[in-house]
Amino acid sequence: MSLTLERALGHLPPDWHTRAIRDLRRTEPAQPPTREGSRRRTLETSIALRAVAIVLIVGSHIHIFYVKGGAHLLLAVAGYNLARFHLNPTAERRERVRHGLRSIARIVLPSLFWIALVLPFTDDYVLANLFLLHSVLGPHDHETAVQFWFIEALTYILVAAVALLGLRSVDRAERRFPFALPMTIAALGLITRYDLLGLGNRFHLPSAAVAFWLFALGWAAAKADTTRQRVLVTGAAVATIPGFFPGEPFRDAVVTAGFVLLVWVRTLPSRGRVNTVAGVLASSSLYIYLTHWQIFPLIKDFSGWPALLASLLFGIGYATVATRVTRSLSATLRARRRRGDEQRAA
């Protein structure tokens, strides 16, 4: 949506996501005719980070290069996007919960379908993977069953966030203290990030519990409207991210740098073709992550770069199919709901 509006308007208002489309107007003078791909454009930083992160994730798994940290950065971006697009102050509590549940379904349903599809043909996964419960039930020493940890962590975190926001008291607190609430949640998340209670010595802590503070910081970043608030959330990230990956300072630096960019630089200079590629990669990032584990091993031994390209293209294809199926199901459900309303009214 942001890419389409930016192309149509010639610019992208910072608050476009809270304004009605009828209130958006082209304010910049029309640019001279030029090729679409060469025209100067802007790209939202969150989209750029999602696109770059998924390429880094897949490339690092193939061992073309080693730039890790993309998945944890995506958790922060997920918190940022939840707050930005679902926590509109004018939306009612039930509407927020309904939209949150819809987002969870868009993650869970395609994931369960894909895992169910590949599970009978490989020994890489266990039955717990099919229900997104491996991080809870284990076995935790299974080297490949852990591959879907990001899907599980994102699902658990979103379920917890939506459940919290469904409470009237939390909903009121979020509206009154939109920045302080996620910062408080992030502070509470440091208990499991640093394992202050020593639970890690007795139990296996799921990745969702360990990394929840990152999601909350992303949430706070979206609500940081003043320079002081941006400094506070930046300081919190710079203070707590380093050391999260023991012995991997570069990985810490990747997550930290991406987060700081997300806080302070809302849009990046770009070009039309770059926006097109980034938009496709960002919107398909979940599906690329989900499917690349089965795609790149088929080509990796031949060459790493074709394996990367094949993984990206297959994930984009799966995203296209999943999106169309989801839209079709949503349209069917809406039509049934309308018919039911009409029958009750009659």
C-alpha positions in Angstrom: 0.0 0.0 0.0 2.8 2.4 0.9 4.6 1.8 -2.4 1.4 2.2 -4.4 0.5 5.5 -2.6 4.1 6.8 -3.0 4.0 6.1 -6.7 0.5 7.7 -7.1 1.1 10.8 -5.0 4.8 11.5 -5.8 5.5 11.4 -2.0 4.5 9.4 1.0 3.0 11.4 4.0 4.5 10.1 7.3 1.0 9.5 8.7 -0.5 7.9 5.5 -1.5 4.9 7.5 -3.9 6.8 9.7 -5.5 9.0 7.0 -8.5 8.2 4.7 -7.5 7.8 1.1 -9.8 10.6 0.1 -7.7 12.9 2.3 -4.5 12.2 0.5 -3.6 14.6 -2.3 -0.7 15.0 -4.6 1.2 17.9 -3.3 4.4 17.7 -5.3 4.6 19.0 -8.9 4.4 16.4 -11.6 7.8 15.2 -12.6 8.9 15.2 -16.2 8.2 12.0 -18.1 10.9 9.4 -17.5 11.2 5.7 -17.2 9.4 4.3 -14.1 12.4 2.3 -13.0 14.8 5.3 -13.1 12.6 7.9 -11.3 13.7 8.9 -7.9 11.4 7.4 -5.2 11.4 6.8 -1.5 11.1 3.5 0.3 9.8 3.0 3.9 12.6 1.7 6.1 10.6 -1.1 7.5 10.0 -2.5 4.0 13.7 -2.2 3.1 14.7 -4.0 6.3 12.3 -6.9 5.7 13.6 -7.3 2.1 17.3 -7.1 3.1 16.8 -9.3 6.2 15.2 -12.2 4.3 18.0 -12.2 1.7 20.6 -12.2 4.5 18.8 -15.0 6.3 18.6 -17.3 3.3 22.1 -16.5 2.1 23.6 -17.2 5.5 21.8 -20.5 5.7 23.2 -21.5 2.3 26.6 -20.2 3.5 27.1 -17.9 0.5 28.0 -15.3 3.2 27.6 -15.0 6.9 25.6 -12.0 7.9 23.2 -13.3 10.7 20.8 -11.4 12.8 18.1 -10.8 10.2 15.5 -13.0 11.9 15.7 -11.2 15.2 15.6 -7.9 13.4 12.4 -9.0 11.8 10.9 -9.6 15.3 11.6 -6.0 16.1 10.0 -4.9 12.8 7.0 -7.1 13.5 6.5 -5.2 16.8 6.9 -1.9 14.9 4.3 -2.9 12.3 1.8 -4.2 14.8 1.9 -0.9 16.7 1.8 1.2 13.5 -0.9 -0.5 11.6 -3.1 -2.2 14.3 -3.0 0.2 17.2 -4.7 3.1 15.6 -6.1 5.3 18.5 -9.5 5.6 16.7 -10.0 1.8 16.4 -12.1 0.1 19.0 -10.7 -2.6 21.2 -12.6 -5.4 19.5 -11.5 -4.2 16.1 -7.9 -4.2 17.2 -8.3 -7.8 18.5 -10.0 -8.9 15.3 -7.3 -7.5 13.1 -4.6 -9.0 15.3 -6.2 -12.4 15.1 -6.5 -12.1 11.3 -2.8 -11.3 11.1 -2.0 -14.4 13.2 -4.1 -16.5 10.9 -2.2 -15.2 7.9 1.0 -16.6 9.5 -0.3 -19.8 11.0 -2.4 -21.2 8.2 0.2 -21.1 5.4 2.8 -22.4 7.8 0.7 -25.4 9.0 -0.1 -26.2 5.4 3.5 -26.2 4.2 4.8 -28.2 7.2 2.0 -30.8 6.8 3.0 -31.0 3.1 6.7 -31.7 3.7 6.5 -33.7 7.0 5.8 -37.1 5.4 8.7 -36.8 3.0 11.5 -35.9 5.4 13.1 -36.8 8.8 14.1 -33.2 9.4 11.0 -32.5 11.5 8.8 -34.0 14.2 5.1 -34.0 14.9 5.5 -31.0 17.2 6.5 -28.9 14.2 3.2 -29.5 12.6 1.4 -27.8 15.5 4.1 -25.1 15.9 5.0 -26.6 19.3 8.6 -27.7 18.9 10.0 -24.8 21.0 7.7 -26.0 23.8 7.7 -29.8 23.5 11.0 -30.4 21.9 13.1 -32.5 21.3 15.4 -29.6 21.8 18.5 -31.4 20.6 17.0 -32.0 17.2 19.2 -30.1 14.8 16.7 -29.5 12.0 13.4 -29.4 13.8 14.4 -26.0 15.2 14.3 -24.5 11.7 10.9 -23.1 12.2 11.7 -21.3 15.5 11.0 -17.9 13.9 7.5 -18.9 12.8 6.8 -20.2 16.3 8.3 -17.2 18.1 6.4 -14.7 16.0 3.1 -16.6 16.5 3.5 -16.9 20.3 4.5 -13.3 20.6 1.6 -12.0 18.5 -0.9 -14.2 20.4 0.4 -12.8 23.7 0.3 -9.2 22.4 -3.3 -9.6 21.1 -4.4 -11.2 24.3 -2.9 -8.3 26.3 -4.6 -5.7 24.1 -7.9 -7.6 24.4 -7.9 -6.7 28.1 -9.9 -3.5 28.8 -7.3 -2.3 31.4 -4.4 -2.8 29.0 -6.3 -1.2 26.1 -7.0 1.9 28.2 -3.3 2.0 29.3 -2.1 1.7 25.7 -4.3 4.6 24.6 -3.2 6.8 27.5 0.5 5.8 27.5 1.2 4.6 24.0 5.0 4.8 24.4 5.4 4.0 28.1 3.4 0.8 27.9 5.6 -1.0 25.3 8.7 0.3 27.1 7.4 -1.2 30.3 6.7 -4.5 28.6 10.2 -4.5 27.1 11.6 -3.9 30.6 9.7 -7.0 31.8 10.9 -8.9 28.8 14.5 -8.4 30.0 13.7 -10.9 32.8 13.8 -13.7 30.3 16.3 -12.0 28.0 18.9 -12.1 30.8 17.3 -15.1 32.5 17.2 -13.1 35.8 15.1 -15.8 37.5 17.4 -18.7 36.5 14.6 -20.4 34.7 16.9 -21.4 31.9 18.8 -23.8 34.2 15.6 -25.8 35.0 13.5 -25.4 31.8 13.9 -24.8 28.1 12.9 -21.2 27.5 11.1 -20.8 24.1 12.6 -18.3 21.7 9.4 -16.2 22.0 10.1 -15.7 25.7 13.7 -14.9 25.2 13.3 -12.5 22.3 10.0 -10.9 23.4 11.8 -7.7 24.5 12.9 -7.1 21.0 9.3 -7.1 19.7 8.3 -4.7 22.5 11.1 -2.4 21.6 9.9 -2.4 18.0 6.4 -1.6 19.3 7.8 1.3 21.3 9.8 2.6 18.3 6.6 3.0 16.3 5.0 5.0 19.1 8.1 7.2 19.7 6.8 10.6 18.4 9.3 12.9 20.0 13.1 13.1 19.9 13.3 12.3 23.6 11.3 9.1 23.1 13.4 8.1 20.2 16.6 8.6 22.2 15.1 6.5 25.0 14.2 3.5 22.8 17.4 3.7 20.9 19.4 3.7 24.2 17.4 0.7 25.4 18.3 -1.2 22.2 21.9 -0.2 22.2 22.2 -1.2 25.9 20.4 -4.6 25.6 21.1 -6.1 22.2 24.9 -6.4 22.5 25.7 -9.7 24.1 22.5 -11.4 23.1 24.5 -13.6 20.7 27.6 -14.7 22.8 30.8 -14.6 20.7 29.0 -13.0 17.7 29.5 -9.2 18.1 28.9 -8.7 14.3 25.5 -10.4 14.6 24.6 -8.1 17.5 25.7 -5.1 15.4 23.5 -6.1 12.5 20.4 -6.2 14.8 21.4 -2.9 16.5 22.1 -1.1 13.3 18.8 -2.1 11.7 16.9 -1.1 14.8 18.5 2.3 15.0 17.8 2.8 11.3 14.1 1.9 11.9 13.8 4.4 14.7 15.5 7.4 13.1 15.1 7.1 9.4 11.5 6.4 8.4 12.1 6.5 4.6 15.1 5.9 2.4 16.0 7.3 -1.1 15.3 4.7 -3.8 14.4 4.0 -7.4 11.3 2.5 -9.0 12.8 -0.8 -9.8 14.3 -1.1 -6.3 10.9 -0.4 -4.7 9.3 -3.1 -6.9 11.9 -5.7 -5.8 11.9 -4.7 -2.2 8.1 -4.7 -2.1 7.9 -8.3 -3.4 10.6 -9.6 -1.1 9.2 -7.9 2.0 5.6 -9.1 1.4 6.9 -12.6 0.7 9.5 -12.7 3.5 7.5 -15.0 5.8 6.8 -17.5 3.0 10.5 -17.4 1.8 11.6 -18.2 5.3 9.1 -21.0 5.6 9.9 -22.7 2.3 13.6 -22.1 1.7 14.7 -25.0 4.0 13.4 -27.4 1.4 14.5 -25.5 -1.7 18.1 -24.6 -1.4 19.4 -28.1 -0.5 18.2 -29.2 -4.0 20.6 -26.8 -5.7 23.2 -25.8 -3.1 25.7 -28.5 -4.1 25.6 -27.2 -7.7 26.0 -23.5 -6.8 25.0 -21.3 -3.9 23.8 -18.2 -5.8 21.3 -20.1 -7.9 20.1 -21.8 -4.7 19.5 -18.4 -3.2 17.6 -17.2 -6.3 15.5 -20.3 -6.4 14.6 -20.0 -2.7 13.5 -16.5 -3.1 11.5 -17.2 -6.3 9.8 -20.2 -4.8 8.8 -18.3 -1.6 7.4 -15.5 -3.7 5.4 -18.0 -5.7 4.1 -19.6 -2.5 3.2 -16.1 -1.1 1.2 -15.4 -4.3 -0.8 -18.6 -4.0 -1.4 -18.2 -0.2 -2.5 -14.6 -0.6 -5.0 -15.5 -3.3 -6.4 -18.4 -1.3 -6.7 -16.2 1.8 -8.5 -13.4 -0.1 -10.9 -15.9 -1.6 -11.7 -17.4 1.8 -12.1 -14.0 3.3 -14.5 -12.9 0.6 -16.5 -16.1 1.0 -16.7 -15.6 4.8 -17.8 -12.0 4.3 -20.5 -13.0 1.8 -21.8 -15.6 4.2 -21.8 -13.1 7.1 -23.7 -10.6 5.0 -26.3 -13.2 4.0 -26.7 -14.2 7.6 -27.2 -10.5 8.6 -29.8 -10.0 5.9 -31.7 -13.1 6.9 -31.8 -12.1 10.6 -32.9 -8.6 9.5 -35.7 -10.1 7.4 
